[in-house]
Amino acid sequence: GKANQYFLRGFNLDHGTDFAVSVDGMPVNMPTHGHGQGFADLNFLIPELVSGVRYRKGPYVADGGDFSLAGSASLDYVSALERPLAEITLGSHAFRRLLAAGSRTVQDQTWLGAVELEGNNGPWDVPERLRKANAVLRYSQGTPTRGFSLTGMAYQSRWNSTDQVPERLIDSGELSRFGSMNPTDGGRTRRLSLSGQWFNKGPEGETKLSAYAIDYRFDLFSDFTYFLNHPEQGDQFEQTDRRRVFGAQASHVRPVKLGTLDGVLSVGAQWRGDRIGEVGLYPTVARERIGTVRNDRVSQDLVSVYGQQLVNFTDTFRGYLGLRGDWLRYDVRGREPVYGAVNSGRGHDAQLSPRMGLAWTVAPSHELYLNAGVGFHSNDVRGVTIAADPQTGEAAERVLALVKGRGSEVGWRFQPSEALTLTAALWQLRLASELVYVGDAGTTEAGRASQRRGIEATLRWQLDPHWRVEADAAISRARFRGLAPEGEGNFIDNAVERVFAAGVVWQQGPWTSTLRLRYMGPRALDTTNTVRSRSLTVLNVGTTYAVNRQLTLGLKVFNLAGRKGNDIEYFYASCSAREVASGVCGGGIDDRHVHPMEPRSVRVSARWNF
């Protein structure tokens, strides 16, 4: 039910921080979010409707804005389906999914609709009881060179959650591997949106205009420290978010001549306005509020303009220069009765972000490239205006509204044919302030300056008409910069260090089979690197068989080897009720807190094309 966990270029991006995602021209990341800055919940996405993904790493291209320091992904939906379809999927742990989608075209007008219903209990002792519903309705009109579309989306979800639990309780047998410390944890969310896009492609260039409106609701009940802070009532808390998001953007790309040189000029402007009626934090017992830590009304606008000029200096050498300007305005109105007024405020911030790149085709199959750029992420603006800690009343340290980051990479691309592509890159990224996940608060907070660097390689190889191989490998190093505070070190906790992923796809007649491996090596769980996570290896397999033109059957097996790894691991202090009662809790017991990887599970599906 929550946003996914993302890992990229040495980042544990939590729920999307520093990785910008958009769908159908609408940004997914939520600034000043109740659960964490940059929260990017993609559960409203229906994969069967995705027409493509534009994926980038680093802050190197001028149209990349907030949260795109590590990278970005832009997903689009199709306007028409080849044939209507209906699919049902059933699996282990009461997983069930129903999808129905289709489109109808008359002359140059097309209606497309889709509905997705999903439920799941998972392997947890407290059933997840996921109840998710998605719907999409799109109208499009025009030709491939000129047209427009209107898209409505609706999504809602409810669930119970089993959050990370202390490893010591699993080891002692007090808690099962899939047990819960608080059976009332869980949440609910809703997202409604309406978006429109218009485009015009011609010899003078391509122009795009788009606008969107989003209505969003979010409630999450979590408990990460159990009875550490409140031995009598427990430490469960509720995080809420009620907002409407409005935005518009325009871009124009056209070929230009610079003397005798050919080039491409790109310009654009963007506006996003978040009207947050409530972003709050409340202590709760069994999902019932017993107080208020924060309750704020927030308004913020981000206005951006950019330009980028690409020039082909020769047939083998090209480069580009870009410049982006962003201006943020914010207004925080605190409604918590004790400290709400002193934590209120308004202000603005701005940043210019230059970007550039060069590419040299050394030989027909070899290309070297260099990219560099300045990017940024915004901070939760409640941290920009805060004056007093609402839980203690002590003076609180404010953070910057916009945090600068500088990145660069040098790489090599080898492509002797369309069937084989190999790339390798050395990269580095320096941040003025790291956004770090705080386990006992369940949110992201601004931290110290940091630096990351690493090397990565990617292989895509179509061996023959039947076999395709994909592989990715990355090694990275992440450290805080400067002198570490007393008792701390310079390791960035939970920063990914070694990753390897590989996939094999086989196609023969009506059969298609895939085998995918993902490995994540150990990583530091504290800033001194005293405690490290365990490695994680998971193997998934899937196969489909086209019985005829109408019916396709599918089988997927997740965690084929039945490994007992952990999806996430954090290191912090907590106390169980028994530990409090026996007097061994003290100021808390430091321990790994883990969320186990799901056991081997099977799903079968049947798709009917009408």
Salt bridges, closest charged atoms under 4 A:
ASP14 OD1 - HIS15 NE2 3.63
ASP18 OD1 - HIS377 ND1 2.77
ASP24 OD1 - ARG138 NH2 2.39
GLU48 OE1 - ARG97 NH2 2.95
GLU48 OE2 - ARG607 NH2 3.88
ASP63 OD1 - ARG56 NH1 2.62
ASP76 OD2 - ARG54 NH1 2.70
GLU87 OE1 - ARG97 NH1 3.55
GLU87 OE2 - ARG607 NE 3.10
GLU116 OE2 - ARG97 NE 2.73
GLU116 OE1 - LYS132 NZ 3.92
GLU118 OE1 - LYS132 NZ 3.52
GLU167 OE2 - ARG534 NH1 2.92
GLU167 OE1 - ARG592 NH1 3.84
GLU174 OE1 - ARG578 NE 2.75
GLU204 OE1 - ARG254 NH2 3.08
GLU206 OE2 - LYS208 NZ 3.70
ASP215 OD2 - ARG190 NH2 2.35
ASP215 OD1 - ARG217 NH1 3.39
ASP215 OD1 - ARG244 NE 3.19
ASP219 OD2 - ARG188 NE 3.76
ASP219 OD2 - ARG242 NH2 2.88
ASP235 OD1 - HIS230 ND1 3.23
GLU238 OE1 - ARG289 NE 2.78
ASP241 OD2 - ARG243 NH2 2.81
ASP262 OD1 - LYS257 NZ 2.83
ASP274 OD2 - ARG243 NH1 2.81
ASP274 OD1 - ARG272 NE 2.70
GLU278 OE2 - ARG289 NH2 3.72
ASP296 OD2 - ARG294 NE 2.95
ASP301 OD2 - ARG275 NH2 2.91
ASP301 OD1 - ARG329 NH2 2.51
ASP326 OD2 - ARG324 NE 2.95
ASP331 OD1 - ARG333 NE 2.89
ASP331 OD2 - ARG346 NH2 3.38
GLU367 OE2 - ARG318 NH1 2.98
GLU367 OE1 - ARG413 NH1 2.43
ASP380 OD2 - ARG382 NH2 2.73
GLU409 OE1 - ARG9 NH2 2.74
GLU434 OE2 - ARG452 NH2 2.73
GLU456 OE2 - ARG9 NH2 2.68
GLU456 OE2 - LYS57 NZ 3.21
GLU470 OE2 - ARG468 NE 3.30
GLU470 OE1 - ARG516 NH1 3.19
ASP472 OD2 - ARG460 NH2 3.32
GLU488 OE1 - ARG448 NH1 3.43
GLU497 OE1 - ARG532 NH2 2.74
GLU569 OE1 - ARG592 NE 3.42
GLU579 OE2 - ARG168 NE 2.69
ASP591 OD2 - ARG168 NH1 3.25
